[in-house]
Amino acid sequence: MPYVMTHSPSGTLLACIQRNSYKLAYYGLLIWEHPPSLVQMSEALAEAAIEQGDPAGSLESWSSRELSEHEIKMANVKLRNDPSRVVAFRDGVLSVESSVQSE
């Protein structure tokens, strides 16, 4: 089963802009076939533009989590290729919210 990174305090799953095999940009979960190493996790946070000064920027607050292929597909569907959306996995349930606050 694939692995993703999850922000332990919030349950947020790490997603960012990536390129598919056709070099087309899309926004989706970062996934690994095996649990990511600390170096891979650090690189993933940098790729997602999460800096150490950010509230979620501490590598210690992230861990790897195994999800089923179905859960990953559903999380990506919930993201809708929209960087303003974040998906979280809490108590076995995927939920989505917008990271942009309306005024």
PDB file as gemmi writes it, atoms N, CA and C in Angstrom:
CRYST1    1.000    1.000    1.000  90.00  90.00  90.00 P 1                      
ATOM      1  N   MET A   1       0.845  -1.185   0.000  1.00  0.00           N  
ATOM      2  CA  MET A   1       0.000   0.000   0.000  1.00  0.00           C  
ATOM      3  C   MET A   1       0.886   1.242   0.000  1.00  0.00           C  
ATOM      4  N   PRO A   2       0.382   2.326  -0.571  1.00  0.00           N  
ATOM      5  CA  PRO A   2       1.162   3.560  -0.640  1.00  0.00           C  
ATOM      6  C   PRO A   2       1.165   4.326   0.684  1.00  0.00           C  
ATOM      7  N   TYR A   3       2.144   5.194   0.792  1.00  0.00           N  
ATOM      8  CA  TYR A   3       2.314   6.021   1.986  1.00  0.00           C  
ATOM      9  C   TYR A   3       2.199   7.485   1.620  1.00  0.00           C  
ATOM     10  N   VAL A   4       1.685   8.273   2.550  1.00  0.00           N  
ATOM     11  CA  VAL A   4       1.587   9.720   2.420  1.00  0.00           C  
ATOM     12  C   VAL A   4       2.152  10.337   3.691  1.00  0.00           C  
ATOM     13  N   MET A   5       2.324  11.659   3.664  1.00  0.00           N  
ATOM     14  CA  MET A   5       2.747  12.374   4.869  1.00  0.00           C  
ATOM     15  C   MET A   5       1.528  13.030   5.492  1.00  0.00           C  
ATOM     16  N   THR A   6       1.434  12.933   6.797  1.00  0.00           N  
ATOM     17  CA  THR A   6       0.330  13.553   7.519  1.00  0.00           C  
ATOM     18  C   THR A   6       0.878  14.461   8.617  1.00  0.00           C  
ATOM     19  N   HIS A   7       0.239  15.614   8.774  1.00  0.00           N  
ATOM     20  CA  HIS A   7       0.598  16.551   9.828  1.00  0.00           C  
ATOM     21  C   HIS A   7      -0.088  16.057  11.096  1.00  0.00           C  
ATOM     22  N   SER A   8       0.690  15.583  12.033  1.00  0.00           N  
ATOM     23  CA  SER A   8       0.132  14.914  13.212  1.00  0.00           C  
ATOM     24  C   SER A   8      -0.896  15.742  13.984  1.00  0.00           C  
ATOM     25  N   PRO A   9      -0.632  17.032  14.275  1.00  0.00           N  
ATOM     26  CA  PRO A   9      -1.626  17.787  15.047  1.00  0.00           C  
ATOM     27  C   PRO A   9      -2.968  17.983  14.332  1.00  0.00           C  
ATOM     28  N   SER A  10      -2.947  18.137  13.010  1.00  0.00           N  
ATOM     29  CA  SER A  10      -4.180  18.473  12.286  1.00  0.00           C  
ATOM     30  C   SER A  10      -4.749  17.333  11.445  1.00  0.00           C  
ATOM     31  N   GLY A  11      -3.932  16.344  11.122  1.00  0.00           N  
ATOM     32  CA  GLY A  11      -4.374  15.265  10.245  1.00  0.00           C  
ATOM     33  C   GLY A  11      -4.279  15.611   8.771  1.00  0.00           C  
ATOM     34  N   THR A  12      -3.800  16.817   8.445  1.00  0.00           N  
ATOM     35  CA  THR A  12      -3.676  17.256   7.054  1.00  0.00           C  
ATOM     36  C   THR A  12      -2.699  16.364   6.296  1.00  0.00           C  
ATOM     37  N   LEU A  13      -3.088  15.981   5.088  1.00  0.00           N  
ATOM     38  CA  LEU A  13      -2.230  15.179   4.219  1.00  0.00           C  
ATOM     39  C   LEU A  13      -1.460  16.115   3.294  1.00  0.00           C  
ATOM     40  N   LEU A  14      -0.189  15.840   3.077  1.00  0.00           N  
ATOM     41  CA  LEU A  14       0.658  16.714   2.282  1.00  0.00           C  
ATOM     42  C   LEU A  14       0.346  16.586   0.795  1.00  0.00           C  
ATOM     43  N   ALA A  15       0.034  17.712   0.183  1.00  0.00           N  
ATOM     44  CA  ALA A  15      -0.251  17.776  -1.252  1.00  0.00           C  
ATOM     45  C   ALA A  15       0.496  18.971  -1.827  1.00  0.00           C  
ATOM     46  N   CYS A  16       0.789  18.901  -3.115  1.00  0.00           N  
ATOM     47  CA  CYS A  16       1.436  20.018  -3.784  1.00  0.00           C  
ATOM     48  C   CYS A  16       1.269  19.885  -5.293  1.00  0.00           C  
ATOM     49  N   ILE A  17       1.713  20.912  -6.013  1.00  0.00           N  
ATOM     50  CA  ILE A  17       1.699  20.877  -7.470  1.00  0.00           C  
ATOM     51  C   ILE A  17       2.787  19.904  -7.915  1.00  0.00           C  
ATOM     52  N   GLN A  18       2.426  18.993  -8.819  1.00  0.00           N  
ATOM     53  CA  GLN A  18       3.354  17.994  -9.340  1.00  0.00           C  
ATOM     54  C   GLN A  18       3.195  17.927 -10.851  1.00  0.00           C  
ATOM     55  N   ARG A  19       3.998  17.120 -11.500  1.00  0.00           N  
ATOM     56  CA  ARG A  19       3.901  16.899 -12.946  1.00  0.00           C  
ATOM     57  C   ARG A  19       3.651  15.419 -13.200  1.00  0.00           C  
ATOM     58  N   ASN A  20       2.695  15.130 -14.076  1.00  0.00           N  
ATOM     59  CA  ASN A  20       2.428  13.730 -14.417  1.00  0.00           C  
ATOM     60  C   ASN A  20       3.388  13.279 -15.523  1.00  0.00           C  
ATOM     61  N   SER A  21       3.215  12.075 -16.013  1.00  0.00           N  
ATOM     62  CA  SER A  21       4.128  11.527 -17.014  1.00  0.00           C  
ATOM     63  C   SER A  21       4.071  12.298 -18.334  1.00  0.00           C  
ATOM     64  N   TYR A  22       3.003  13.074 -18.551  1.00  0.00           N  
ATOM     65  CA  TYR A  22       2.877  13.892 -19.761  1.00  0.00           C  
ATOM     66  C   TYR A  22       3.368  15.321 -19.539  1.00  0.00           C  
ATOM     67  N   LYS A  23       3.998  15.561 -18.380  1.00  0.00           N  
ATOM     68  CA  LYS A  23       4.531  16.872 -18.007  1.00  0.00           C  
ATOM     69  C   LYS A  23       3.440  17.918 -17.752  1.00  0.00           C  
ATOM     70  N   LEU A  24       2.227  17.458 -17.471  1.00  0.00           N  
ATOM     71  CA  LEU A  24       1.132  18.354 -17.139  1.00  0.00           C  
ATOM     72  C   LEU A  24       1.077  18.554 -15.628  1.00  0.00           C  
ATOM     73  N   ALA A  25       0.881  19.795 -15.205  1.00  0.00           N  
ATOM     74  CA  ALA A  25       0.824  20.103 -13.778  1.00  0.00           C  
ATOM     75  C   ALA A  25      -0.523  19.690 -13.200  1.00  0.00           C  
ATOM     76  N   TYR A  26      -0.477  19.165 -11.989  1.00  0.00           N  
ATOM     77  CA  TYR A  26      -1.697  18.847 -11.243  1.00  0.00           C  
ATOM     78  C   TYR A  26      -1.405  18.996  -9.759  1.00  0.00           C  
ATOM     79  N   TYR A  27      -2.447  19.183  -8.973  1.00  0.00           N  
ATOM     80  CA  TYR A  27      -2.328  19.312  -7.531  1.00  0.00           C  
ATOM     81  C   TYR A  27      -2.855  18.034  -6.897  1.00  0.00           C  
ATOM     82  N   GLY A  28      -2.008  17.348  -6.140  1.00  0.00           N  
ATOM     83  CA  GLY A  28      -2.430  16.097  -5.522  1.00  0.00           C  
ATOM     84  C   GLY A  28      -1.506  15.676  -4.400  1.00  0.00           C  
ATOM     85  N   LEU A  29      -1.874  14.584  -3.750  1.00  0.00           N  
ATOM     86  CA  LEU A  29      -1.083  14.053  -2.650  1.00  0.00           C  
ATOM     87  C   LEU A  29       0.282  13.583  -3.135  1.00  0.00           C  
ATOM     88  N   LEU A  30       1.284  13.791  -2.303  1.00  0.00           N  
ATOM     89  CA  LEU A  30       2.594  13.198  -2.547  1.00  0.00           C  
ATOM     90  C   LEU A  30       2.542  11.781  -1.989  1.00  0.00           C  
ATOM     91  N   ILE A  31       2.920  10.801  -2.789  1.00  0.00           N  
ATOM     92  CA  ILE A  31       2.845   9.408  -2.336  1.00  0.00           C  
ATOM     93  C   ILE A  31       4.178   8.701  -2.552  1.00  0.00           C  
ATOM     94  N   TRP A  32       4.413   7.692  -1.730  1.00  0.00           N  
ATOM     95  CA  TRP A  32       5.601   6.855  -1.803  1.00  0.00           C  
ATOM     96  C   TRP A  32       5.170   5.394  -1.732  1.00  0.00           C  
ATOM     97  N   GLU A  33       5.974   4.525  -2.314  1.00  0.00           N  
ATOM     98  CA  GLU A  33       5.697   3.084  -2.237  1.00  0.00           C  
ATOM     99  C   GLU A  33       6.113   2.500  -0.896  1.00  0.00           C  
ATOM    100  N   HIS A  34       7.074   3.154  -0.245  1.00  0.00           N  
ATOM    101  CA  HIS A  34       7.575   2.735   1.068  1.00  0.00           C  
ATOM    102  C   HIS A  34       7.546   3.952   1.979  1.00  0.00           C  
ATOM    103  N   PRO A  35       7.572   3.760   3.287  1.00  0.00           N  
ATOM    104  CA  PRO A  35       7.572   4.928   4.178  1.00  0.00           C  
ATOM    105  C   PRO A  35       8.721   5.868   3.803  1.00  0.00           C  
ATOM    106  N   PRO A  36       8.438   7.168   3.655  1.00  0.00           N  
ATOM    107  CA  PRO A  36       9.496   8.102   3.268  1.00  0.00           C  
ATOM    108  C   PRO A  36      10.519   8.281   4.389  1.00  0.00           C  
ATOM    109  N   SER A  37      11.772   8.469   3.973  1.00  0.00           N  
ATOM    110  CA  SER A  37      12.839   8.744   4.937  1.00  0.00           C  
ATOM    111  C   SER A  37      12.721  10.194   5.399  1.00  0.00           C  
ATOM    112  N   LEU A  38      13.475  10.556   6.429  1.00  0.00           N  
ATOM    113  CA  LEU A  38      13.460  11.936   6.911  1.00  0.00           C  
ATOM    114  C   LEU A  38      13.922  12.898   5.824  1.00  0.00           C  
ATOM    115  N   VAL A  39      14.895  12.482   5.024  1.00  0.00           N  
ATOM    116  CA  VAL A  39      15.376  13.324   3.928  1.00  0.00           C  
ATOM    117  C   VAL A  39      14.261  13.521   2.902  1.00  0.00           C  
ATOM    118  N   GLN A  40      13.573  12.450   2.539  1.00  0.00           N  
ATOM    119  CA  GLN A  40      12.462  12.552   1.582  1.00  0.00           C  
ATOM    120  C   GLN A  40      11.341  13.433   2.138  1.00  0.00           C  
ATOM    121  N   MET A  41      11.079  13.307   3.422  1.00  0.00           N  
ATOM    122  CA  MET A  41      10.031  14.114   4.040  1.00  0.00           C  
ATOM    123  C   MET A  41      10.424  15.594   4.032  1.00  0.00           C  
ATOM    124  N   SER A  42      11.674  15.880   4.335  1.00  0.00           N  
ATOM    125  CA  SER A  42      12.160  17.256   4.314  1.00  0.00           C  
ATOM    126  C   SER A  42      12.076  17.832   2.904  1.00  0.00           C  
ATOM    127  N   GLU A  43      12.474  17.051   1.913  1.00  0.00           N  
ATOM    128  CA  GLU A  43      12.391  17.494   0.514  1.00  0.00           C  
ATOM    129  C   GLU A  43      10.939  17.713   0.098  1.00  0.00           C  
ATOM    130  N   ALA A  44      10.035  16.866   0.565  1.00  0.00           N  
ATOM    131  CA  ALA A  44       8.621  16.998   0.232  1.00  0.00           C  
ATOM    132  C   ALA A  44       8.044  18.290   0.814  1.00  0.00           C  
ATOM    133  N   LEU A  45       8.409  18.619   2.047  1.00  0.00           N  
ATOM    134  CA  LEU A  45       7.935  19.872   2.644  1.00  0.00           C  
ATOM    135  C   LEU A  45       8.445  21.067   1.843  1.00  0.00           C  
ATOM    136  N   ALA A  46       9.702  21.005   1.414  1.00  0.00           N  
ATOM    137  CA  ALA A  46      10.262  22.084   0.597  1.00  0.00           C  
ATOM    138  C   ALA A  46       9.535  22.170  -0.744  1.00  0.00           C  
ATOM    139  N   GLU A  47       9.258  21.031  -1.347  1.00  0.00           N  
ATOM    140  CA  GLU A  47       8.543  20.994  -2.629  1.00  0.00           C  
ATOM    141  C   GLU A  47       7.145  21.589  -2.489  1.00  0.00           C  
ATOM    142  N   ALA A  48       6.524  21.380  -1.344  1.00  0.00           N  
ATOM    143  CA  ALA A  48       5.191  21.919  -1.085  1.00  0.00           C  
ATOM    144  C   ALA A  48       5.249  23.368  -0.589  1.00  0.00           C  
ATOM    145  N   ALA A  49       6.455  23.952  -0.571  1.00  0.00           N  
ATOM    146  CA  ALA A  49       6.673  25.340  -0.146  1.00  0.00           C  
ATOM    147  C   ALA A  49       6.276  25.579   1.308  1.00  0.00           C  
ATOM    148  N   ILE A  50       6.468  24.566   2.145  1.00  0.00           N  
ATOM    149  CA  ILE A  50       6.229  24.717   3.582  1.00  0.00           C  
ATOM    150  C   ILE A  50       7.590  24.944   4.224  1.00  0.00           C  
ATOM    151  N   GLU A  51       7.791  26.152   4.728  1.00  0.00           N  
ATOM    152  CA  GLU A  51       9.077  26.531   5.292  1.00  0.00           C  
ATOM    153  C   GLU A  51       9.105  26.260   6.794  1.00  0.00           C  
ATOM    154  N   GLN A  52      10.322  26.182   7.342  1.00  0.00           N  
ATOM    155  CA  GLN A  52      10.459  25.873   8.766  1.00  0.00           C  
ATOM    156  C   GLN A  52       9.786  26.911   9.648  1.00  0.00           C  
ATOM    157  N   GLY A  53       9.643  28.144   9.193  1.00  0.00           N  
ATOM    158  CA  GLY A  53       8.979  29.182   9.977  1.00  0.00           C  
ATOM    159  C   GLY A  53       7.467  29.061   9.981  1.00  0.00           C  
ATOM    160  N   ASP A  54       6.914  28.279   9.052  1.00  0.00           N  
ATOM    161  CA  ASP A  54       5.468  28.072   8.986  1.00  0.00           C  
ATOM    162  C   ASP A  54       5.010  27.232  10.181  1.00  0.00           C  
ATOM    163  N   PRO A  55       3.745  27.401  10.608  1.00  0.00           N  
ATOM    164  CA  PRO A  55       3.249  26.574  11.718  1.00  0.00           C  
ATOM    165  C   PRO A  55       3.382  25.071  11.440  1.00  0.00           C  
ATOM    166  N   ALA A  56       3.263  24.663  10.182  1.00  0.00           N  
ATOM    167  CA  ALA A  56       3.365  23.243   9.835  1.00  0.00           C  
ATOM    168  C   ALA A  56       4.756  22.888   9.321  1.00  0.00           C  
ATOM    169  N   GLY A  57       5.718  23.794   9.484  1.00  0.00           N  
ATOM    170  CA  GLY A  57       7.036  23.589   8.897  1.00  0.00           C  
ATOM    171  C   GLY A  57       7.985  22.700   9.677  1.00  0.00           C  
ATOM    172  N   SER A  58       7.634  22.318  10.875  1.00  0.00           N  
ATOM    173  CA  SER A  58       8.501  21.477  11.681  1.00  0.00           C  
ATOM    174  C   SER A  58       8.415  20.021  11.219  1.00  0.00           C  
ATOM    175  N   LEU A  59       9.532  19.472  10.810  1.00  0.00           N  
ATOM    176  CA  LEU A  59       9.565  18.084  10.329  1.00  0.00           C  
ATOM    177  C   LEU A  59       9.066  17.117  11.401  1.00  0.00           C  
ATOM    178  N   GLU A  60       9.286  17.452  12.668  1.00  0.00           N  
ATOM    179  CA  GLU A  60       8.857  16.581  13.764  1.00  0.00           C  
ATOM    180  C   GLU A  60       7.337  16.464  13.853  1.00  0.00           C  
ATOM    181  N   SER A  61       6.607  17.427  13.289  1.00  0.00           N  
ATOM    182  CA  SER A  61       5.149  17.366  13.369  1.00  0.00           C  
ATOM    183  C   SER A  61       4.529  16.574  12.218  1.00  0.00           C  
ATOM    184  N   TRP A  62       5.368  16.003  11.346  1.00  0.00           N  
ATOM    185  CA  TRP A  62       4.892  15.198  10.224  1.00  0.00           C  
ATOM    186  C   TRP A  62       5.295  13.744  10.411  1.00  0.00           C  
ATOM    187  N   SER A  63       4.453  12.851   9.925  1.00  0.00           N  
ATOM    188  CA  SER A  63       4.778  11.422   9.969  1.00  0.00           C  
ATOM    189  C   SER A  63       4.227  10.779   8.700  1.00  0.00           C  
ATOM    190  N   SER A  64       4.656   9.560   8.449  1.00  0.00           N  
ATOM    191  CA  SER A  64       4.119   8.853   7.282  1.00  0.00           C  
ATOM    192  C   SER A  64       2.919   8.023   7.718  1.00  0.00           C  
ATOM    193  N   ARG A  65       2.005   7.837   6.786  1.00  0.00           N  
ATOM    194  CA  ARG A  65       0.785   7.078   7.050  1.00  0.00           C  
ATOM    195  C   ARG A  65       0.487   6.231   5.822  1.00  0.00           C  
ATOM    196  N   GLU A  66       0.110   5.004   6.074  1.00  0.00           N  
ATOM    197  CA  GLU A  66      -0.265   4.099   4.994  1.00  0.00           C  
ATOM    198  C   GLU A  66      -1.748   4.283   4.692  1.00  0.00           C  
ATOM    199  N   LEU A  67      -2.063   4.500   3.420  1.00  0.00           N  
ATOM    200  CA  LEU A  67      -3.447   4.610   2.982  1.00  0.00           C  
ATOM    201  C   LEU A  67      -3.686   3.612   1.855  1.00  0.00           C  
ATOM    202  N   SER A  68      -4.908   3.221   1.689  1.00  0.00           N  
ATOM    203  CA  SER A  68      -5.244   2.333   0.575  1.00  0.00           C  
ATOM    204  C   SER A  68      -5.255   3.141  -0.724  1.00  0.00           C  
ATOM    205  N   GLU A  69      -5.166   2.445  -1.840  1.00  0.00           N  
ATOM    206  CA  GLU A  69      -5.246   3.106  -3.146  1.00  0.00           C  
ATOM    207  C   GLU A  69      -6.563   3.872  -3.253  1.00  0.00           C  
ATOM    208  N   HIS A  70      -7.639   3.277  -2.766  1.00  0.00           N  
ATOM    209  CA  HIS A  70      -8.952   3.923  -2.821  1.00  0.00           C  
ATOM    210  C   HIS A  70      -8.955   5.222  -2.008  1.00  0.00           C  
ATOM    211  N   GLU A  71      -8.384   5.200  -0.811  1.00  0.00           N  
ATOM    212  CA  GLU A  71      -8.345   6.405   0.022  1.00  0.00           C  
ATOM    213  C   GLU A  71      -7.536   7.508  -0.655  1.00  0.00           C  
ATOM    214  N   ILE A  72      -6.443   7.137  -1.310  1.00  0.00           N  
ATOM    215  CA  ILE A  72      -5.634   8.136  -2.017  1.00  0.00           C  
ATOM    216  C   ILE A  72      -6.405   8.718  -3.192  1.00  0.00           C  
ATOM    217  N   LYS A  73      -7.077   7.870  -3.944  1.00  0.00           N  
ATOM    218  CA  LYS A  73      -7.882   8.360  -5.066  1.00  0.00           C  
ATOM    219  C   LYS A  73      -8.987   9.288  -4.571  1.00  0.00           C  
ATOM    220  N   MET A  74      -9.650   8.923  -3.490  1.00  0.00           N  
ATOM    221  CA  MET A  74     -10.726   9.758  -2.945  1.00  0.00           C  
ATOM    222  C   MET A  74     -10.174  11.097  -2.430  1.00  0.00           C  
ATOM    223  N   ALA A  75      -8.999  11.067  -1.804  1.00  0.00           N  
ATOM    224  CA  ALA A  75      -8.387  12.307  -1.319  1.00  0.00           C  
ATOM    225  C   ALA A  75      -8.071  13.227  -2.495  1.00  0.00           C  
ATOM    226  N   ASN A  76      -7.525  12.674  -3.578  1.00  0.00           N  
ATOM    227  CA  ASN A  76      -7.223  13.491  -4.754  1.00  0.00           C  
ATOM    228  C   ASN A  76      -8.486  14.019  -5.414  1.00  0.00           C  
ATOM    229  N   VAL A  77      -9.563  13.236  -5.409  1.00  0.00           N  
ATOM    230  CA  VAL A  77     -10.838  13.718  -5.933  1.00  0.00           C  
ATOM    231  C   VAL A  77     -11.324  14.895  -5.087  1.00  0.00           C  
ATOM    232  N   LYS A  78     -11.210  14.784  -3.777  1.00  0.00           N  
ATOM    233  CA  LYS A  78     -11.646  15.859  -2.886  1.00  0.00           C  
ATOM    234  C   LYS A  78     -10.810  17.128  -3.067  1.00  0.00           C  
ATOM    235  N   LEU A  79      -9.535  16.971  -3.442  1.00  0.00           N  
ATOM    236  CA  LEU A  79      -8.685  18.142  -3.673  1.00  0.00           C  
ATOM    237  C   LEU A  79      -9.105  18.904  -4.931  1.00  0.00           C  
ATOM    238  N   ARG A  80      -9.711  18.206  -5.890  1.00  0.00           N  
ATOM    239  CA  ARG A  80     -10.213  18.806  -7.129  1.00  0.00           C  
ATOM    240  C   ARG A  80      -9.156  19.580  -7.910  1.00  0.00           C  
ATOM    241  N   ASN A  81      -7.905  19.178  -7.797  1.00  0.00           N  
ATOM    242  CA  ASN A  81      -6.822  19.851  -8.514  1.00  0.00           C  
ATOM    243  C   ASN A  81      -6.767  21.340  -8.138  1.00  0.00           C  
ATOM    244  N   ASP A  82      -7.151  21.665  -6.912  1.00  0.00           N  
ATOM    245  CA  ASP A  82      -7.267  23.049  -6.443  1.00  0.00           C  
ATOM    246  C   ASP A  82      -6.342  23.269  -5.243  1.00  0.00           C  
ATOM    247  N   PRO A  83      -5.249  24.033  -5.429  1.00  0.00           N  
ATOM    248  CA  PRO A  83      -4.304  24.259  -4.330  1.00  0.00           C  
ATOM    249  C   PRO A  83      -4.882  24.987  -3.122  1.00  0.00           C  
ATOM    250  N   SER A  84      -6.074  25.565  -3.244  1.00  0.00           N  
ATOM    251  CA  SER A  84      -6.669  26.229  -2.084  1.00  0.00           C  
ATOM    252  C   SER A  84      -7.394  25.241  -1.176  1.00  0.00           C  
ATOM    253  N   ARG A  85      -7.447  23.973  -1.568  1.00  0.00           N  
ATOM    254  CA  ARG A  85      -8.125  22.951  -0.763  1.00  0.00           C  
ATOM    255  C   ARG A  85      -7.087  22.080  -0.040  1.00  0.00           C  
ATOM    256  N   VAL A  86      -7.433  21.671   1.153  1.00  0.00           N  
ATOM    257  CA  VAL A  86      -6.596  20.744   1.912  1.00  0.00           C  
ATOM    258  C   VAL A  86      -7.470  19.569   2.347  1.00  0.00           C  
ATOM    259  N   VAL A  87      -6.868  18.402   2.368  1.00  0.00           N  
ATOM    260  CA  VAL A  87      -7.592  17.206   2.785  1.00  0.00           C  
ATOM    261  C   VAL A  87      -6.929  16.667   4.046  1.00  0.00           C  
ATOM    262  N   ALA A  88      -7.749  16.212   4.961  1.00  0.00           N  
ATOM    263  CA  ALA A  88      -7.249  15.675   6.222  1.00  0.00           C  
ATOM    264  C   ALA A  88      -7.802  14.269   6.425  1.00  0.00           C  
ATOM    265  N   PHE A  89      -7.062  13.472   7.178  1.00  0.00           N  
ATOM    266  CA  PHE A  89      -7.477  12.121   7.526  1.00  0.00           C  
ATOM    267  C   PHE A  89      -7.536  12.055   9.044  1.00  0.00           C  
ATOM    268  N   ARG A  90      -8.764  12.082   9.575  1.00  0.00           N  
ATOM    269  CA  ARG A  90      -8.953  12.071  11.029  1.00  0.00           C  
ATOM    270  C   ARG A  90      -9.930  10.959  11.390  1.00  0.00           C  
ATOM    271  N   ASP A  91      -9.551  10.142  12.329  1.00  0.00           N  
ATOM    272  CA  ASP A  91     -10.420   9.059  12.818  1.00  0.00           C  
ATOM    273  C   ASP A  91     -10.933   8.185  11.672  1.00  0.00           C  
ATOM    274  N   GLY A  92     -10.063   7.932  10.692  1.00  0.00           N  
ATOM    275  CA  GLY A  92     -10.424   7.063   9.579  1.00  0.00           C  
ATOM    276  C   GLY A  92     -11.312   7.688   8.529  1.00  0.00           C  
ATOM    277  N   VAL A  93     -11.508   9.019   8.597  1.00  0.00           N  
ATOM    278  CA  VAL A  93     -12.396   9.709   7.660  1.00  0.00           C  
ATOM    279  C   VAL A  93     -11.627  10.813   6.939  1.00  0.00           C  
ATOM    280  N   LEU A  94     -11.795  10.876   5.614  1.00  0.00           N  
ATOM    281  CA  LEU A  94     -11.216  11.958   4.826  1.00  0.00           C  
ATOM    282  C   LEU A  94     -12.157  13.147   4.843  1.00  0.00           C  
ATOM    283  N   SER A  95     -11.616  14.319   5.115  1.00  0.00           N  
ATOM    284  CA  SER A  95     -12.418  15.542   5.068  1.00  0.00           C  
ATOM    285  C   SER A  95     -11.637  16.587   4.304  1.00  0.00           C  
ATOM    286  N   VAL A  96     -12.336  17.547   3.751  1.00  0.00           N  
ATOM    287  CA  VAL A  96     -11.701  18.592   2.953  1.00  0.00           C  
ATOM    288  C   VAL A  96     -12.178  19.952   3.426  1.00  0.00           C  
ATOM    289  N   GLU A  97     -11.291  20.926   3.327  1.00  0.00           N  
ATOM    290  CA  GLU A  97     -11.643  22.306   3.633  1.00  0.00           C  
ATOM    291  C   GLU A  97     -10.810  23.205   2.757  1.00  0.00           C  
ATOM    292  N   SER A  98     -11.232  24.429   2.638  1.00  0.00           N  
ATOM    293  CA  SER A  98     -10.502  25.397   1.843  1.00  0.00           C  
ATOM    294  C   SER A  98      -9.460  26.057   2.730  1.00  0.00           C  
ATOM    295  N   SER A  99      -8.251  26.243   2.207  1.00  0.00           N  
ATOM    296  CA  SER A  99      -7.200  26.897   2.986  1.00  0.00           C  
ATOM    297  C   SER A  99      -7.296  28.413   2.839  1.00  0.00           C  
ATOM    298  N   VAL A 100      -8.168  28.897   1.941  1.00  0.00           N  
ATOM    299  CA  VAL A 100      -8.366  30.332   1.738  1.00  0.00           C  
ATOM    300  C   VAL A 100      -9.599  30.755   2.527  1.00  0.00           C  
ATOM    301  N   GLN A 101      -9.414  31.700   3.387  1.00  0.00           N  
ATOM    302  CA  GLN A 101     -10.527  32.189   4.204  1.00  0.00           C  
ATOM    303  C   GLN A 101     -11.260  33.293   3.464  1.00  0.00           C  
ATOM    304  N   SER A 102     -12.588  33.239   3.400  1.00  0.00           N  
ATOM    305  CA  SER A 102     -13.360  34.310   2.771  1.00  0.00           C  
ATOM    306  C   SER A 102     -13.487  35.478   3.741  1.00  0.00           C  
ATOM    307  N   GLU A 103     -13.586  36.682   3.172  1.00  0.00           N  
ATOM    308  CA  GLU A 103     -13.658  37.869   4.021  1.00  0.00           C  
ATOM    309  C   GLU A 103     -15.065  38.395   4.104  1.00  0.00           C  
TER     310      GLU A 103                                                      
END                                                                             
